[in-house]
Amino acid sequence: MAMNTASGRSGGGRGRRGSRRAPMADINVTPFVDVMLVLLIIFMVTAPLLVTGVPVELPESRANALDQQDEPIEIAIDRDGVTFIDGTEVAPADLPARLGEIAAAETPGKPRQIMLRGDTAISYGQMMRVMGELNRAGLNSVSLVTTGSSNDS
């Protein structure tokens, strides 16, 4: 009996002999949350890179970005002078008809914004040809897309 401690326990404070802990019924969700957060970050980083478009080298401008409500129609002219409407190639002969369809689908009094992107390698005449067709179709709400200027002085 001399081996008992003052608290009445023997064996170095283990408690009663033969007692075991009850099995834990909860699932440890910490690894699951860690994996989900990593996947969330991966998707947040890669989502903006998934936007497809025509690779066009845009000129620089100091103009501010425009605020708009509806999704604009994007017209791009690539390095070779090929015209694309919302990423779909349009033959030069078909351009007036396609722009006429777009103009006919517009809501009266609320014209849709046209974003015109032209590569720096194309001629001024190619850009003016597309702008002339836009004007003739009645699509006069045209914005020229540029990249931000690196010289803000």
C-alpha positions, 0 to 999 in steps of 0.5 A: 500500500505504500506505492499509492500516491496521495490522490489515490491513484497508482501507476504514475497518474494513469487513472483506473486500471483497464479504463479506455477512452471511448472511440471518437465519432467526429470526422476530422475535417481540417485536411478536407478544408485545407484541400478545398482552400488550395483548390479555391485559390487555384481556380481563382488564379486560373479563371481569368486566364481562361478567357479566350480571344484573338491575340491582338497587340493593342496600342497604349492610351492614357484614357480611363476605362468606361463603365457599362451595364451590358456586355459589349460586342467585341470586334477585333482586327488581328495582325493579318487584317482578319476581322473577328466579331466576338471571336468568330472570323468574318469574311470582308464580304460578310461584314456588312451583313453581320453588322446589319444583323447586330444593329437589327437586334438592338433595343431602340434607345439603348444601343449596345457598346461596340469594342473595336480592337485593332493590332498595331501592325494593321494599317489605318485604312483597315481600321477605318474600313471597319469603322465605316461599316459600323457607321453605315450599319447604324452602330455609332457607340464604338470604343477603341480598346487600348492598353494602359500607358506605362508612362503616366507622367 
